[in-house]
Amino acid sequence: MNNFNANGRKGKVLVTGGTGFLGTYIIRELMENDFSVRAIHRDGPMPFFMPDTIRQQVEWVRCDIRDPLGLEDAMAGVDAVIHAAAKVSFLKKDRRELLSVNIDGTAHVVNAALTRQIPRFIHVSSVAALGRTKGGEVVTEEKTWEDSKYNTNYAISKFYGEMEAWRGMGEGLKGVIVNPSTILGYGDWSHSSCALFRNVWREFPWYPEGINGFVDVTDTAKAIVRLLTMDISGQRFILNSDNWSFRQLFNSIAGEFGKKPPSRKATPLLAGIAWRVEKIKSLVNGKPSLLTQESARVANSSTFFNNHKILRQLADFRFTPLEETIRTACQAYMHAGQP
């Protein structure tokens, strides 16, 4: 990417979703690699887990990714865009917003990048966009989408959002797509996959039967920034460290927290009871449900994600073992007093 080295400088990168869980780590990784950063944020507080030394160096722009003109203004003078903004939810009531943010918002980001002739584009998708079925399949970048009851509204929104990114590359945008599995690390545990740590801390009693892929948030950010600087386009890469059962994951987190691990096996039948109980609790106490119909269904499926392609592309790159990721995250949560 020649313009990133012009006159001995690194380029300016626009990050959408800059105040999100992954976006925060992407910004930190860009800063540590001497890029200048402009980041989009919406109304609301800055992430408490972003160091002040990082936050103060970012050029913040208030914009909604569903605002086409605002996006074009935000992209003025930047050398690359990392589109990490997304809505993550497994609640039925959020379906409309999921489609609006993850599909329409991505279309607007892609269109603005084409209009501004942005030299480099990274779209952060999800392994959910590859589709999910129940029975123990190994998923590679070649997998094609199949309609399935295991595809959540979030997965559907990410699939069609990814189609907008592919469309942009078909129209001349130079970039790649990354498909992270479930991202683990230290963040705000009232949101996104960080809630897995909150649930174990609260000794949520159920564990599902399923197997899923997991990846360290720092590794995800590092891989994205590495791909940003490479002269490749029109490809996708699965970012996944290990495939673990949810029981193994929850037991590992519980061990680090010194908490009682879940002991009730949430078979499909019992999971159906459990999510209904949690929904009633949520209606009574006003707190987000720890389990939903969609998340229960996904957690009882088994999918293995293959990471060989990204390891071939980044020859010296290695994923952090999940045991280490969990240990580091749990220590950070306890040190910060978030529990």
C-alpha positions in Angstrom: 0.0 0.0 0.0 2.3 2.7 -1.3 0.5 5.8 0.0 0.9 4.4 3.5 4.6 4.8 3.2 4.8 8.0 1.1 7.2 10.6 2.5 8.1 8.2 5.3 4.7 8.4 6.9 2.0 6.0 7.8 -1.5 6.8 6.5 -4.7 8.1 8.2 -7.3 5.3 8.8 -11.0 5.9 9.5 -12.4 3.3 11.9 -16.2 3.0 12.1 -17.4 1.6 15.4 -14.4 3.1 17.1 -16.1 3.1 20.5 -17.1 -0.6 20.3 -15.4 -3.6 21.8 -13.3 -4.6 18.8 -13.0 -1.0 17.5 -11.3 0.1 20.6 -8.6 -2.6 20.2 -8.2 -1.8 16.5 -7.6 1.8 17.3 -4.9 0.9 19.9 -3.2 -1.5 17.4 -3.2 1.2 14.7 -1.7 3.7 17.1 1.0 1.3 18.2 1.9 0.8 14.5 2.2 4.6 13.9 -1.0 5.2 11.9 -3.0 8.3 12.6 -6.7 7.5 13.4 -10.0 9.2 12.7 -12.9 7.3 14.3 -16.6 7.5 14.1 -18.7 7.5 17.2 -22.3 8.1 18.1 -23.7 9.8 21.2 -22.7 8.3 24.5 -19.7 7.9 26.7 -16.3 6.8 25.5 -15.3 3.2 26.4 -13.8 3.1 29.8 -11.4 0.4 28.7 -9.7 2.7 26.1 -6.6 4.3 27.7 -6.7 8.1 27.8 -3.3 8.2 26.0 -5.0 6.5 23.1 -8.3 8.3 23.1 -6.7 11.7 23.2 -4.8 11.0 19.9 -7.9 10.0 18.0 -9.6 12.5 15.7 -13.2 11.8 16.7 -16.1 12.4 14.3 -19.7 12.2 15.5 -21.7 10.4 12.8 -24.2 7.6 12.2 -23.1 5.1 9.6 -26.6 5.4 8.1 -25.9 9.0 7.3 -24.4 9.0 3.7 -23.3 12.6 3.7 -21.8 12.4 7.1 -19.8 9.4 6.0 -18.4 11.2 3.0 -17.3 14.1 5.1 -15.7 11.6 7.6 -13.7 10.0 4.8 -12.2 13.2 3.4 -8.5 12.8 3.3 -8.2 9.3 4.7 -6.1 6.5 3.2 -8.1 3.6 4.4 -11.3 2.6 6.1 -11.8 -0.2 8.6 -15.5 -0.8 8.9 -16.0 -2.4 12.3 -19.4 -0.8 13.3 -22.2 -3.3 13.8 -25.2 -4.0 15.9 -25.0 -7.3 17.9 -28.1 -8.7 19.5 -30.0 -11.9 19.8 -33.3 -10.3 20.8 -36.2 -10.5 18.4 -37.2 -6.9 19.2 -33.9 -5.7 17.7 -34.4 -7.3 14.3 -35.3 -4.1 12.5 -32.3 -2.2 13.9 -29.9 -5.2 13.1 -31.0 -5.0 9.4 -30.8 -1.2 9.3 -27.3 -0.9 10.9 -25.6 -4.0 9.6 -27.0 -4.0 6.0 -28.0 -0.4 5.2 -25.2 1.1 7.3 -22.6 -1.1 5.5 -24.0 -0.1 2.1 -23.6 3.6 3.0 -20.0 3.0 4.2 -19.2 1.1 1.0 -20.8 3.8 -1.2 -18.9 6.6 0.6 -15.6 4.7 0.2 -16.3 4.3 -3.5 -17.2 8.0 -3.9 -14.1 9.1 -2.0 -12.0 6.5 -3.9 -10.5 5.2 -0.7 -7.4 3.2 -1.5 -7.9 0.4 1.1 -10.9 -1.1 2.8 -11.3 -3.7 5.5 -14.8 -5.0 6.3 -15.2 -6.7 9.7 -17.9 -9.3 9.2 -18.4 -12.4 11.3 -18.3 -16.2 11.0 -22.1 -15.9 11.5 -22.2 -14.5 7.9 -21.0 -17.9 6.6 -24.1 -19.5 8.0 -24.5 -22.2 10.6 -26.1 -25.7 10.6 -26.5 -28.1 13.5 -24.2 -30.9 12.8 -20.5 -30.6 13.5 -19.3 -29.2 10.2 -15.8 -27.7 9.6 -16.2 -24.2 8.2 -13.7 -22.6 5.8 -13.7 -19.4 3.7 -15.3 -21.4 0.9 -18.5 -22.1 2.7 -21.6 -20.8 1.1 -24.6 -19.5 2.9 -27.5 -21.9 3.5 -30.9 -21.0 5.0 -31.1 -22.7 8.4 -33.1 -22.3 11.6 -29.7 -21.9 13.3 -29.0 -18.6 11.4 -30.0 -15.8 13.8 -31.3 -12.4 12.8 -27.7 -11.1 13.6 -26.3 -13.7 11.2 -28.7 -12.8 8.4 -27.9 -9.1 8.8 -24.1 -9.8 8.7 -24.5 -12.0 5.6 -26.4 -9.3 3.6 -24.0 -6.7 5.0 -21.1 -8.7 3.7 -22.8 -8.8 0.3 -22.6 -5.0 0.3 -18.8 -5.2 0.9 -18.4 -7.8 -1.9 -20.5 -5.5 -4.2 -18.2 -2.6 -3.4 -15.1 -4.7 -4.3 -16.8 -5.7 -7.5 -17.2 -1.9 -8.2 -13.5 -1.3 -7.7 -13.0 -1.0 -3.9 -9.6 -2.6 -2.9 -10.0 -4.6 0.3 -10.6 -7.8 2.2 -13.2 -9.2 4.6 -12.5 -10.7 7.9 -14.8 -13.2 9.7 -14.0 -13.3 13.4 -15.5 -16.1 15.5 -16.8 -15.1 19.0 -14.4 -12.5 20.3 -13.1 -12.7 23.9 -11.3 -10.2 26.0 -11.6 -7.3 28.4 -14.3 -4.8 27.7 -17.7 -3.7 28.9 -19.3 -6.9 30.0 -22.8 -5.6 29.7 -22.4 -5.7 25.9 -21.6 -8.1 23.2 -19.5 -11.3 23.8 -18.0 -9.8 26.9 -21.3 -10.7 28.6 -20.1 -14.3 28.6 -17.8 -13.3 31.5 -20.6 -11.5 33.3 -22.8 -14.6 33.1 -20.1 -16.9 34.6 -19.4 -14.3 37.3 -23.1 -14.4 38.2 -22.9 -18.2 38.3 -25.5 -18.7 35.6 -26.4 -22.3 36.1 -26.9 -23.6 32.5 -24.3 -24.8 30.0 -25.3 -25.7 26.4 -24.2 -28.8 24.5 -22.6 -26.9 21.6 -19.2 -26.2 20.2 -18.1 -22.9 18.8 -15.0 -20.9 17.7 -13.4 -18.2 19.9 -10.7 -15.7 19.3 -8.8 -13.1 21.3 -9.8 -9.5 20.7 -6.1 -8.3 20.5 -5.3 -11.0 18.0 -8.3 -10.0 15.9 -7.1 -6.4 15.9 -3.6 -7.4 15.0 -4.7 -9.5 12.1 -6.9 -6.7 10.7 -4.1 -4.1 10.9 -1.6 -6.6 9.2 -4.1 -7.2 6.4 -4.6 -3.5 6.0 -1.0 -3.1 4.9 -0.9 -6.0 2.4 -1.5 -5.8 -1.3 -4.3 -8.3 -1.5 -8.0 -7.7 -2.4 -11.2 -9.6 -3.0 -10.6 -12.3 -0.3 -12.0 -13.2 3.1 -10.2 -14.6 6.2 -11.7 -16.5 9.1 -10.1 -15.3 12.4 -10.4 -18.1 15.0 -8.1 -19.3 17.7 -9.7 -22.5 19.0 -12.9 -24.5 18.8 -14.2 -25.2 22.3 -17.4 -26.5 23.8 -19.3 -23.9 25.8 -18.9 -26.0 28.9 -15.1 -26.0 28.5 -15.2 -22.2 28.1 -17.5 -21.6 31.0 -15.5 -23.9 33.3 -12.3 -22.1 32.4 -13.7 -18.7 33.1 -15.3 -19.9 36.4 -11.9 -21.3 37.4 -10.2 -18.0 36.9 -12.9 -16.1 38.7 -13.1 -18.6 41.5 -16.8 -19.1 40.8 -19.0 -22.1 40.7 -19.2 -23.4 37.1 -22.5 -24.1 35.5 -23.8 -27.5 36.3 -27.1 -27.9 34.4 -26.9 -29.3 30.9 -29.1 -27.2 28.6 -30.3 -29.8 26.2 -32.5 -28.3 23.4 -35.6 -29.1 25.5 -34.2 -27.6 28.7 -32.7 -24.7 26.9 -36.2 -23.9 25.6 -37.4 -23.8 29.2 -34.3 -21.8 30.4 -34.6 -19.0 27.9 -38.3 -18.6 28.7 -37.5 -18.4 32.4 -34.8 -15.8 31.7 -37.2 -13.8 29.6 -39.6 -13.6 32.5 -36.8 -12.5 34.9 -35.8 -9.8 32.4 -39.4 -8.5 32.2 -39.5 -8.4 36.0 -36.1 -6.8 36.8 -35.6 -4.8 33.6 -32.2 -6.3 33.0 -31.1 -7.9 29.7 -31.8 -11.6 29.5 -28.8 -13.8 30.0 -30.2 -16.3 27.5 -32.5 -15.8 24.5 -34.3 -18.2 22.1 -31.7 -17.4 19.4 -28.6 -17.6 21.5 -29.9 -20.9 23.1 -30.4 -22.5 19.6 -26.9 -21.4 18.4 -25.2 -22.6 21.7 -26.6 -26.1 21.1 -25.2 -26.4 17.6 -21.6 -27.5 16.9 -19.4 -25.7 14.4 -15.7 -25.9 13.9 -13.9 -23.0 12.2 -10.7 -23.5 10.2 -8.0 -20.8 10.5 -5.5 -22.2 8.1 -5.9 -19.5 5.4 -5.0 -16.5 7.7 -2.1 -18.4 9.1 -0.8 -19.1 5.6 -1.2 -15.4 4.7 0.5 -14.1 7.9 3.3 -16.6 8.1 4.7 -15.3 11.5 1.3 -14.8 13.1 0.0 -17.0 15.9 -3.2 -16.9 17.8 -3.2 -16.6 21.6 -4.3 -19.9 23.3 -7.7 -19.5 24.8 -6.5 -20.4 28.3 -4.3 -17.4 28.2 -6.9 -15.1 26.7 -9.4 -16.1 29.5 -6.8 -15.7 32.2 -5.8 -12.2 31.1 -9.4 -11.1 30.6 -10.6 -12.4 34.0 -7.7 -10.7 35.8 -8.5 -7.4 34.0 -12.2 -7.6 35.0 -11.4 -8.3 38.6 -8.7 -5.6 38.7 -11.0 -3.0 37.3 -13.7 -4.0 39.8 -16.2 -4.4 37.1 -17.9 -7.4 38.8 
